[in-house]
Amino acid sequence: MAAAENTAKWEEQIKRNPHPDFDKVQASRPPWDATSTFRYTQTAKPDWKFGDGANDKSSGSGSDSELAAGAGPGHVSIDPYAPGRPTGFNYKLLISAIVPRPIAFLSTRSADGLTTNLAPFSYFQLVAHDPPMFVIGFASALEAGRAKDSVRNLLEQGECVINIISEFFIEAANSTSINAPYGVSEWDVSGLNPVYDCETVTCARVREAIFSIEGKVESLREFESRATPGRKNATMATIEGTHFWAREDAINDERNIVDPRVLRPISRLGGITYGRLTEAFELQRPDFEKDLGGREGAAKLESKHPAAN
């Protein structure tokens, strides 16, 4: 079965859209607030001290005494491979709980250069800076006929461009998640513009993207399904960043900070929900000696949490 058909079958199974009539739900919501701008606030509890625990006792987690006594709302134990539990349930659970997730808007091309692909992937993260290393996860095998188009191109060509999605082209970026067959250009589907000026790869970067990363494949690793032993269902691509692009109004003079007020990044939440970044706060990383008081200060906290029998 072709990769596009696999995607369509998977979408039908997981029922990602929870709304019987999405257009009606969309129309009932307030319009996009273009005046909402990025800003900094204080933290939730600026006077928080070491050992204070959660800063909001009204959130439903219970007070310190209730939590220590095992009171308050309980937790449900979930076996990911319980008899009769579809693997799609684990997918929906994890993408709704592991949030927000950055999105790798991935540009790739085939080895012969005739086929290009552009698609968003939210199993994505930065894992090191020297060298710059990234991981992208795909619900896809490497096997011909089953591999997602992006995976196929990574395997054949060994390179890509990771673009970061901003508010002003989210609809175009989302359109590239369409289950189009191999060879159909998502650049045309989205209306976004490819720029072939990269320094270390032959793929195009997205002109509209505020920040882009040229990358080379360091490794591709498949993972075997636990629900269907013997079947490879997942691939992890480890990508080394080899060159960066930043829009000039978003980067500082030292070229080491991207301004979030210009980047306006979009993140992935559960289902069909995306997250918008309009508010932030800053927290300093504490120093063991200066802020906690070293081992003497730490010892004063230990009595609050005696070891379990």
Secondary structure, 3 states (H helix, E strand, C coil): CCHHHHHHHHHHHHCCCCCCCHHHHHHHCCCCCCCCCCEECCCCCCCCCCCCCCCCCCCCCCCHHHHHCCCCCCCCCCCCCCCCCCHHHHHHHHHHHCCCECCEEEEEECCCCCCEEEEEECCEEEEEECCEEEEEEECCCCCCCCCCHHHHHHHHHCEEEEECCEHHHHHHHHHCCCCCCCCCCHHHHHCCCEECCCCCCCCCEECCCCEEEEEEEEEEEEEECCCCCCCEEEEEEEEEEEEEEECCCCECCCCCCECHHHHCEEEECCCCCEEECCEECCCCCCCHHHHHCHHHHHHHHHCCCCCCC
